[in-house]
C-alpha cells in the first residue's frame, strides 16, 4: 500500500533533531523523498542513518537558513536531484533565553529574527516558484504557542514565532489560488533538545510534565503526525490555518 506522500519531494529544515528529525523519518515511511536541511551537519547525518533510506530517496543538505544563497542552492539541488519540490517544512529555529525586553541584546534579537523569521521567509521565497512550476505544493511552517500567547523568558523567540504565524496567513492568501497551500502549526511543550535546553534544568522540565493536563509534554512523533497530514493530499482543502497542538494545555490554563 502506497504511503500518503508517495512520489512527493520534501525539504525539511531543522531536520537534525527534535520535530524536524521525527518529520524526516515519518516522511520517508510515507513514501516521500526527503532532504534533511540543517546547519548541524553531523546531526543531519544521524537523522539520515536513522531513516535507513537509500541515496535515491534521501540526502543531507548543509544549510544556514539565514543565508539566502544557501537556501536557493538547496532548493536548486533538490530539484536537480529529485526532479521537483512538493513539500517544504520550515522547522529550523533557535531559542535563546533573554532578560526582560529593555535588556535584550541586539545581537540576540538579530540572530533570532534572522534564523526564525527571515530564514523561513527565504525558504518560502525560493521554494514557492518551484512548486508553482509543477502545479502546486504544501508548506508547513512550525511556529510555537509562544507566538500565540507569548513567553516571558525569550522576547525575540516569542515575537519571531508570532511573525511566522502571520507570514503563513499572508503567503496562503497570495498563493493558495495557484495551488500552493501554506499552513502553520503552533506546538506547546515538546520533548526536544531545544525544550530541554530552554527549561535550564531537568527539575524545571519535570515540573512542566507534571503540570500538563496529560501529565507529560508532547513527543516529536506526535507533532510529525500533524505535519504529515497537512503535507498530504488528505489536507487538500486546508490552507491559511494555524493548528495549536499542545495536548490541551492552553485550553486548561487558568
GIKA-V751286 format. One record per pair of residues at least 12 apart in sequence whose ideal C-beta (glycine too) atoms are under 10 Angstrom apart, sorted by the first residue. I is the first residue (numbers start at 1). J is the second residue. D is the distance in Angstrom with one decimal. If there is no record, write none. Layout:
# GIKA-V751286
i->(I	I)
j->(J	J)
d->(D	D)
This chain:
# GIKA-V751286
i->(1	2	2	3	3	3	3	3	3	3	3	3	4	4	4	4	4	4	4	4	4	4	4	4	4	5	5	5	5	5	5	5	5	5	5	5	5	5	5	5	5	6	6	6	6	7	7	7	7	7	7	8	8	8	8	8	8	8	8	8	8	8	8	8	8	8	8	9	9	9	9	9	9	9	9	9	9	9	9	9	9	9	9	9	9	9	10	10	10	10	10	10	10	10	10	10	10	10	10	10	10	10	10	10	10	10	10	10	10	10	11	11	11	11	11	11	11	11	11	11	11	11	11	11	11	11	11	11	11	11	11	11	11	11	12	12	12	12	12	12	12	12	12	12	12	12	12	12	12	12	12	12	12	12	12	12	12	12	13	13	13	13	13	13	13	13	13	13	13	13	13	13	13	13	13	13	13	13	13	14	14	14	14	14	14	14	14	14	14	14	14	14	14	14	14	14	14	14	14	15	15	15	15	15	15	15	15	15	15	15	15	15	15	15	15	15	15	15	16	16	16	16	16	16	16	16	16	16	16	16	16	16	16	16	16	17	17	17	17	17	17	17	17	17	17	17	18	18	18	18	18	18	18	18	18	18	18	18	18	18	19	19	19	19	19	19	19	19	19	19	19	19	19	19	19	19	19	20	20	20	20	20	20	20	20	20	20	20	20	20	20	20	20	20	20	21	21	21	21	21	21	21	21	21	21	21	21	21	21	21	22	22	22	22	22	22	22	22	22	22	22	22	22	22	23	23	23	23	23	23	23	23	23	23	23	23	23	23	23	23	24	24	24	24	24	24	24	24	24	24	24	24	24	25	25	25	25	25	25	25	25	26	26	26	26	26	26	26	26	26	27	27	27	27	27	27	27	27	27	27	28	28	28	28	28	28	28	28	29	29	29	29	30	30	30	31	32	32	32	32	32	32	32	32	33	33	33	33	33	33	33	33	33	33	33	33	33	34	34	34	34	34	34	34	34	34	34	34	34	35	35	35	35	35	35	35	35	35	35	35	35	35	35	36	36	36	36	36	36	36	36	37	37	37	37	37	37	37	37	37	37	37	37	37	37	37	37	37	37	37	38	38	38	38	38	38	38	38	39	39	39	39	39	39	39	39	39	40	40	40	41	41	41	41	42	43	43	44	44	44	44	44	45	46	47	48	55	56	56	57	58	59	59	59	59	61	61	61	61	61	61	62	63	63	63	63	64	64	64	64	64	65	65	65	65	65	65	65	65	65	65	65	65	65	66	66	66	66	66	66	66	66	66	66	66	66	66	66	67	67	67	68	68	68	68	68	68	68	69	69	70	70	71	71	71	71	71	71	71	71	71	72	72	72	72	72	73	74	74	74	75	75	75	75	75	75	75	75	75	76	76	78	78	79	79	79	79	83	84	84	84	84	84	84	85	85	85	85	85	85	85	85	85	86	86	86	86	86	86	86	86	86	87	87	87	87	87	87	87	87	87	87	87	87	88	88	88	88	88	88	88	88	88	88	88	88	88	88	88	88	89	89	89	89	89	89	89	89	89	89	89	89	90	90	90	90	90	90	90	90	90	90	90	90	90	90	90	90	90	91	91	91	91	91	91	91	91	92	92	92	92	92	92	93	93	93	93	93	93	93	93	93	93	93	93	93	93	94	94	94	94	94	94	94	94	94	94	94	94	95	95	95	95	95	95	95	95	95	95	95	95	95	95	95	95	95	96	96	96	96	96	96	96	96	96	96	96	96	97	97	97	97	97	97	97	97	97	98	98	98	98	98	98	98	98	99	99	99	100	100	100	101	101	101	101	102	103	104	104	104	105	108	108	108	108	109	109	109	109	110	111	112	112	112	112	112	112	112	112	113	113	113	113	113	114	115	115	116	116	116	116	116	116	116	116	116	116	116	117	117	117	117	117	117	117	117	117	118	118	119	120	120	120	120	120	120	120	120	120	120	121	121	121	121	123	123	124	124	124	124	124	124	124	124	125	127	127	128	128	128	128	128	128	129	131	131	131	131	131	132	132	132	132	134	135	135	135	136	136	136	136	136	136	136	137	137	137	137	137	137	138	138	138	138	138	138	138	138	138	138	138	138	138	138	139	139	139	139	139	139	139	139	139	139	139	139	140	140	140	140	140	140	140	140	140	140	140	140	140	140	141	141	141	141	141	141	141	141	141	141	141	141	141	142	142	142	142	142	142	142	142	143	143	143	143	143	143	143	143	143	143	143	143	143	143	143	143	144	144	144	144	144	144	144	144	144	144	144	144	144	144	145	145	145	145	145	145	145	145	145	145	145	146	146	146	146	146	146	146	146	146	147	147	147	147	147	147	147	147	147	147	147	148	148	148	148	148	148	148	148	148	149	149	149	149	149	149	150	151	153	153	153	154	157	161	161	162	164	164	164	164	165	165	165	165	166	166	167	167	168	168	168	168	168	168	168	168	169	169	169	169	169	169	169	170	170	171	171	171	171	172	172	172	172	172	173	173	175	175	176	176	176	177	179	180	181	181	181	181	181	181	181	181	181	181	182	182	182	182	182	183	183	183	183	183	183	183	183	183	183	183	183	184	184	184	184	184	184	185	185	185	185	185	185	185	185	185	186	186	186	186	186	186	187	187	187	187	187	187	187	187	187	187	187	187	188	188	188	188	188	188	188	188	188	188	188	188	189	189	189	189	189	189	189	189	189	189	189	190	190	190	190	190	190	190	190	190	190	191	191	191	191	191	191	191	191	191	192	192	192	192	192	195	195	195	196	196	199	205	208	211	211	211	212	212	212	212	212	213	213	213	213	213	213	213	213	214	214	214	214	214	215	216	217	217	217	218	218	218	218	222	222	223	225	226	226	227	227	229	230)
j->(31	30	31	26	27	28	29	30	31	32	228	232	26	27	29	30	31	32	228	229	231	232	233	234	235	26	27	28	29	30	31	32	33	34	86	87	138	228	231	232	233	30	31	32	232	31	32	33	83	84	86	27	30	31	32	33	34	82	84	85	86	87	137	138	231	232	233	27	32	33	34	35	57	78	79	81	82	83	84	85	86	87	88	130	134	137	23	24	27	28	30	32	33	34	35	36	58	78	82	85	86	87	88	89	137	138	140	227	228	231	33	34	35	36	37	61	63	71	74	75	77	78	82	85	86	87	88	89	90	123	126	127	130	139	24	25	26	27	32	34	35	36	37	38	44	47	61	87	88	89	90	91	92	140	142	224	227	231	35	36	37	38	39	61	63	65	71	74	88	89	90	91	92	93	119	120	122	123	142	36	37	38	39	40	43	44	63	65	89	90	91	92	93	94	115	119	142	192	194	27	34	35	36	37	38	40	43	44	47	48	51	58	60	61	63	89	91	92	36	37	38	39	40	41	42	43	44	45	46	47	48	60	91	92	193	38	40	43	44	46	47	91	192	193	194	220	43	91	93	142	190	191	192	193	194	195	196	220	223	224	89	91	93	142	185	187	190	192	194	218	219	220	221	222	223	224	227	36	37	38	40	43	44	47	89	90	91	92	93	142	192	220	223	224	227	36	38	43	44	46	47	48	50	51	91	192	193	220	221	224	47	50	91	190	192	219	220	221	222	223	224	225	227	228	36	47	87	89	91	140	142	220	221	223	224	225	226	227	228	231	36	37	38	44	47	48	50	51	53	58	89	91	224	47	50	51	52	53	220	221	224	51	220	221	223	224	225	227	228	231	51	57	58	87	89	224	227	228	231	232	47	48	50	51	52	53	57	58	51	53	224	228	228	231	232	57	57	58	82	86	87	228	231	232	53	56	57	58	59	78	81	82	83	84	85	86	87	47	48	51	53	57	58	59	60	78	82	87	89	58	59	60	61	63	74	75	77	78	81	82	85	87	88	48	51	58	59	60	61	62	63	59	60	61	62	63	64	65	70	71	74	75	77	78	88	89	90	91	92	123	60	61	62	63	64	65	91	92	62	63	64	65	66	67	70	92	115	62	63	92	60	61	62	63	60	60	193	59	60	61	62	63	60	60	60	60	81	81	82	82	82	77	78	81	82	73	74	75	77	78	81	74	75	92	119	123	92	114	115	119	122	90	91	92	93	114	115	116	118	119	120	121	122	123	92	94	110	111	113	114	115	116	117	118	119	120	121	122	114	119	122	118	119	121	122	123	125	126	122	126	119	122	119	120	121	122	123	124	125	126	127	122	123	125	126	127	126	123	126	127	88	122	123	125	126	127	128	129	130	126	130	127	130	127	130	133	134	134	130	131	133	134	135	137	126	127	128	129	130	131	133	134	137	127	130	131	134	135	136	137	138	231	127	131	137	138	139	140	181	227	228	230	231	232	120	123	124	126	127	128	130	131	137	138	139	140	141	180	182	231	123	138	139	140	141	142	185	224	227	228	230	231	116	119	120	121	122	123	124	127	139	140	141	142	143	164	167	168	184	120	123	140	141	142	185	223	227	115	116	119	120	123	142	112	115	116	117	119	120	142	143	144	157	160	161	164	194	108	111	112	114	115	116	119	154	156	157	160	194	112	115	116	144	146	151	153	154	156	157	158	160	161	194	195	197	198	108	109	111	112	115	153	154	155	156	157	197	198	151	152	153	154	157	197	198	199	200	112	152	153	154	155	156	157	158	153	154	155	152	153	155	152	155	156	159	155	155	154	155	156	156	154	155	156	157	155	156	159	160	156	156	154	155	156	157	158	159	160	161	156	157	159	160	163	160	156	160	142	143	144	147	156	157	159	160	161	163	164	156	159	160	161	162	163	164	166	167	160	163	160	139	141	142	143	160	163	164	167	168	171	163	164	167	171	139	141	139	141	167	168	171	175	180	182	171	139	180	171	174	175	178	180	182	180	175	178	179	180	181	175	178	179	180	179	178	179	180	175	176	178	179	180	181	236	175	179	180	181	182	231	179	180	181	182	183	227	230	231	232	233	235	236	238	239	168	171	172	175	180	181	182	183	184	230	231	239	168	181	182	183	184	185	226	227	228	229	230	231	235	243	161	164	165	167	168	171	182	183	184	185	186	230	242	161	164	184	185	186	187	223	227	160	161	162	163	164	165	166	167	168	184	185	186	187	242	243	244	157	158	160	161	162	164	165	185	186	187	188	189	190	246	158	161	186	187	188	189	244	245	246	249	250	158	159	160	161	162	186	187	188	198	159	160	161	162	163	164	165	166	184	186	242	161	162	165	186	188	242	244	246	250	162	186	188	244	250	253	162	198	198	199	200	198	198	184	186	186	184	185	186	242	184	185	186	242	184	242	182	184	182	183	184	185	239	240	241	242	182	183	184	239	240	241	242	182	240	183	184	239	240	184	238	239	240	241	239	240	239	240	238	239	240	239	239	239	230	231	233	235	236	237	238	239	240	241	230	238	239	240	241	226	227	229	230	231	235	238	239	240	241	242	243	230	240	241	242	243	244	223	226	227	230	241	242	243	244	245	242	243	244	245	246	250	217	218	220	222	223	226	227	243	244	245	246	247	208	212	217	218	223	244	245	246	247	248	249	250	205	208	209	211	212	216	217	218	246	247	249	217	218	219	220	221	222	223	245	246	247	205	208	209	216	217	218	219	220	222	217	218	219	220	223	208	217	218	208	217	217	217	249	249	252	253	246	247	248	249	252	246	247	248	249	250	251	252	253	246	247	248	249	252	247	247	246	247	249	245	246	247	249	245	247	245	245	243	245	243	245	243	243)
d->(9.8	8.9	5.9	9.5	8.8	8.8	6.5	3.6	3.3	7.5	9.3	9.0	9.6	9.5	9.5	4.8	7.3	8.9	6.6	7.9	8.2	4.2	7.6	6.5	9.9	8.8	5.8	8.8	8.9	4.1	5.1	3.9	9.0	9.1	8.1	7.2	9.6	7.1	6.4	5.9	8.9	7.3	3.5	7.6	9.7	6.7	7.9	8.3	10.0	9.7	8.2	8.0	8.3	7.2	4.5	7.3	9.3	9.6	8.9	9.2	4.2	5.6	8.6	8.6	7.5	8.2	9.1	9.9	6.8	4.8	8.2	7.7	9.6	6.5	8.1	8.8	4.4	7.0	5.4	5.4	5.1	7.0	9.9	9.4	9.4	9.0	8.5	8.3	5.3	9.2	9.6	4.8	7.0	5.3	6.8	9.8	9.8	8.8	9.3	7.9	6.6	3.7	7.2	6.7	9.3	8.9	9.7	10.0	10.0	7.0	10.0	8.1	4.5	8.7	5.5	7.6	8.9	9.6	6.7	7.2	9.8	5.7	9.8	6.6	9.6	7.3	5.2	7.2	9.0	7.6	9.9	6.9	9.9	9.9	5.1	10.0	9.9	6.9	9.5	6.4	6.9	6.2	6.5	8.6	9.7	8.9	9.8	8.3	8.1	4.5	8.7	6.3	9.1	9.4	10.0	9.7	8.8	9.8	9.1	9.0	4.7	6.8	9.4	9.2	6.5	5.7	8.8	8.6	7.9	6.9	5.5	5.4	3.9	8.8	7.6	8.1	10.0	6.1	9.1	9.3	7.8	6.0	9.3	8.8	9.7	9.5	9.4	8.4	8.1	7.8	3.4	3.8	6.4	9.7	9.7	9.7	7.6	9.9	9.3	9.5	7.8	8.0	3.7	6.0	5.2	9.0	8.3	5.8	5.5	8.8	9.7	9.9	8.3	8.9	9.3	8.3	7.1	8.5	7.1	9.0	3.9	8.1	4.0	7.8	7.8	3.0	4.4	8.3	7.3	6.0	9.7	8.9	9.7	9.0	9.5	8.1	7.2	5.3	8.9	8.3	7.6	9.7	6.7	5.3	7.8	8.6	9.6	7.8	9.7	9.8	7.2	8.6	3.3	6.0	6.0	8.0	9.8	5.4	8.8	10.0	8.8	5.7	9.7	6.4	9.1	7.1	6.4	6.3	8.9	9.2	9.5	4.7	9.0	9.4	4.9	6.5	7.7	7.8	8.7	7.1	9.9	9.3	9.0	7.8	7.3	9.5	4.1	7.4	9.4	8.2	9.1	8.3	9.8	8.9	9.5	8.1	9.2	7.8	8.7	8.0	4.7	9.9	7.3	9.1	9.2	8.9	9.8	6.8	9.7	8.8	9.3	9.9	9.8	9.4	9.0	7.9	3.6	4.8	8.5	6.9	4.1	9.0	8.7	9.8	9.7	9.7	9.8	5.7	6.9	8.6	9.0	7.9	9.1	7.8	4.5	9.5	9.8	5.2	7.4	8.7	5.3	9.7	9.8	8.8	5.4	8.2	8.4	6.2	9.4	7.7	8.8	9.6	8.6	7.4	6.2	5.8	9.3	9.6	9.2	8.0	7.4	9.9	9.5	7.2	9.8	4.4	7.1	7.7	5.2	9.5	8.9	9.8	9.0	7.6	8.2	8.2	8.5	6.9	7.5	10.0	10.0	9.8	9.6	5.0	8.3	5.3	6.6	6.2	8.8	9.7	9.9	9.0	6.1	8.6	7.5	8.8	7.9	9.0	9.7	7.9	6.8	9.1	8.1	9.5	8.6	7.8	4.8	6.7	8.6	8.7	8.5	4.8	8.8	9.5	9.9	9.1	9.7	9.1	8.9	7.1	7.4	7.0	4.7	7.9	10.0	9.8	9.3	9.0	9.7	7.5	5.8	7.9	5.2	9.1	6.9	9.2	7.9	5.0	8.3	7.8	8.7	9.9	9.7	5.9	8.0	6.9	7.1	5.1	6.8	9.9	9.3	9.5	8.0	4.5	7.9	4.2	9.8	7.8	9.3	8.7	5.5	9.5	9.8	8.6	9.6	9.4	9.8	9.2	7.5	8.5	7.8	8.0	7.5	6.2	9.2	9.1	9.0	6.8	6.5	6.1	4.8	7.9	9.2	9.2	8.9	7.8	9.3	9.0	9.8	9.6	6.6	9.2	5.0	9.2	9.7	9.6	9.1	9.5	4.5	7.8	7.6	8.9	5.8	9.8	7.9	5.5	9.3	9.4	9.0	8.5	9.7	8.3	8.3	6.8	8.6	8.4	4.6	9.4	6.4	7.3	9.6	8.3	9.9	7.6	9.0	8.9	8.7	9.3	8.3	7.8	10.0	8.0	9.8	4.7	8.9	8.5	6.3	8.9	8.1	3.0	7.1	9.2	6.2	6.0	9.0	10.0	9.6	8.3	9.0	4.0	5.4	9.3	9.6	6.0	4.7	9.9	9.9	7.5	9.2	8.4	7.9	8.8	9.2	9.3	5.0	9.8	7.8	7.8	9.4	9.8	9.8	8.6	7.5	9.9	9.5	4.3	5.6	9.5	7.7	5.3	8.5	7.9	9.8	8.5	4.7	9.7	9.0	8.6	8.3	9.4	8.7	9.6	8.0	9.4	4.5	5.7	9.7	8.6	6.1	8.2	8.6	8.8	8.1	9.7	5.6	8.7	9.2	8.8	6.7	8.3	7.8	4.9	9.5	8.7	9.4	5.9	9.3	9.4	4.4	6.0	8.8	7.7	6.6	9.8	9.1	6.9	7.5	9.4	8.2	4.7	7.0	8.3	9.1	8.8	6.2	5.2	7.6	7.6	10.0	9.3	9.6	9.4	4.7	8.8	9.6	6.1	7.2	9.4	4.5	8.4	9.3	7.9	7.1	7.6	4.7	7.4	8.6	9.4	9.2	8.9	9.3	9.0	7.8	4.9	8.1	7.1	9.7	9.3	6.0	9.6	9.1	7.1	9.4	7.9	4.6	9.3	9.7	5.4	7.3	9.0	7.1	7.2	4.7	6.2	9.3	7.7	9.6	9.1	9.2	9.3	10.0	8.6	8.6	4.7	9.8	9.5	8.5	6.6	8.0	6.0	7.7	8.1	8.8	8.5	6.2	4.7	9.2	8.2	8.3	7.1	9.1	8.1	7.9	7.7	7.9	8.5	7.6	9.5	6.9	6.1	9.3	5.0	6.6	9.6	9.7	9.3	7.8	9.1	8.0	8.0	9.9	8.6	8.5	8.3	9.3	9.0	5.9	9.1	4.9	9.7	9.4	9.3	5.5	8.2	7.6	5.1	5.3	9.4	7.3	6.2	9.9	9.6	6.3	9.9	7.2	7.0	9.7	8.7	9.7	10.0	5.1	5.6	8.6	8.9	6.3	9.5	7.0	8.7	9.5	7.1	5.2	5.5	6.5	8.0	9.8	9.1	9.8	8.7	8.0	9.8	7.6	10.0	5.1	9.5	9.7	9.6	9.4	8.9	5.3	6.5	9.6	8.9	9.0	6.2	9.6	7.8	4.8	8.7	9.3	8.6	8.2	7.8	8.9	3.8	5.9	9.7	8.3	5.5	9.8	6.4	9.8	7.9	5.6	8.0	9.4	9.9	8.0	9.7	9.1	9.2	9.5	8.0	7.0	9.1	3.7	6.7	7.7	6.9	9.4	8.4	4.6	8.4	9.3	4.6	6.4	9.8	7.2	9.1	9.3	9.7	9.5	6.1	8.8	9.4	8.8	8.5	6.0	6.7	8.9	9.8	9.0	9.4	6.6	9.2	8.4	9.0	6.3	8.0	7.5	8.9	5.9	9.0	9.2	7.7	9.7	6.9	8.8	7.7	9.0	6.1	8.8	5.7	8.7	9.8	8.2	8.7	7.3	5.0	9.5	7.6	5.8	7.1	6.5	9.0	9.1	5.6	9.5	8.7	9.2	7.0	2.5	5.4	7.4	9.6	9.3	7.3	5.4	7.5	9.5	9.0	9.7	7.6	4.9	7.9	7.6	9.8	6.6	4.8	7.7	8.7	7.4	8.9	9.1	8.6	7.8	7.1	8.6	8.6	6.7	7.0	4.6	7.3	9.0	9.1	8.8	9.3	8.9	8.9	8.2	5.6	7.3	6.6	8.5	5.1	9.1	9.5	5.0	5.9	9.5	9.4	9.7	5.3	8.0	7.1	4.8	8.4	7.2	7.3	4.6	7.6	9.8	10.0	8.9	8.8	7.5	7.7	5.8	8.4	7.1	8.0	7.7	8.9	4.5	7.7	8.6	4.2	4.9	9.5	9.3	7.5	5.2	6.7	4.8	8.1	6.9	9.7	9.6	7.5	7.9	8.9	4.2	9.0	8.0	9.0	9.0	5.8	6.2	8.1	9.8	9.3	9.6	9.5	8.3	5.2	6.7	4.7	8.1	6.7	8.8	5.6	7.6	6.3	4.4	9.0	8.8	5.0	8.1	8.3	9.5	9.2	9.8	7.9	7.5	3.0	4.0	7.5	6.2	5.2	8.8	8.9	6.3	8.9	8.1	7.6	7.2	5.4	9.4	7.9	6.8	9.3	7.4	9.7	9.3	9.7	9.9	6.8	8.2	7.9	9.1	7.3	9.3	8.7	7.5	8.5	9.5	7.6	9.8	6.4	9.8	8.8	9.2	5.4	9.7	6.9	5.3	9.1	9.5	8.7	8.4	5.4	6.6	3.8	9.4	9.4	7.3	8.5	6.7	8.1	9.7	7.8	9.8	5.6	8.8	7.7	8.7	9.1	9.8	9.5	9.4	8.5	8.8	9.7	4.8	3.4	8.0	9.1	6.5	8.6	10.0	9.8	4.3	6.5	9.5	9.9	8.2	7.9	9.0	10.0	7.3	7.5	8.8	6.6	4.0	8.2	9.4	9.8	10.0	6.0	6.7	9.2	9.5	9.2	9.9	4.9	9.0	7.5	6.1	6.3	7.1	5.2	7.4	7.1	9.1	8.7	7.2	4.3	7.3	10.0	7.0	5.8	6.6	7.3	9.2	7.2	4.9	7.9	5.7	5.8	6.9	4.9	7.0	7.6	9.1	9.4	6.4	9.3	9.0	5.3	8.7	9.9	9.2	8.2	5.2	6.5	9.6	9.5	8.2	7.2	6.6	9.7	7.5	7.1	2.6	6.5	8.9	4.8	6.9	8.8	5.4	8.3	9.4	6.9	8.9	3.7	6.5	7.2	8.3	7.1	5.9	4.3	7.0	6.1	9.9	7.9	5.9	8.7	8.9	9.6	8.3	9.5	8.6	7.9	5.4	6.9	5.8	7.1	9.8	9.2	9.2	9.2	6.0	9.1	8.1	7.1	9.4	9.9	10.0	9.9	8.2	9.4	8.4	9.6	10.0	8.7	6.3	8.5	5.8	8.5	9.1	6.3	4.7	6.1	9.8	8.0	4.5	9.4	9.7	4.7	7.0	8.4	9.6	9.4	8.0	8.8	7.5	8.5	7.0	7.2	5.9	9.2	7.5	8.4	6.1	9.1	6.2	5.5	9.6	9.4	9.4	7.5)
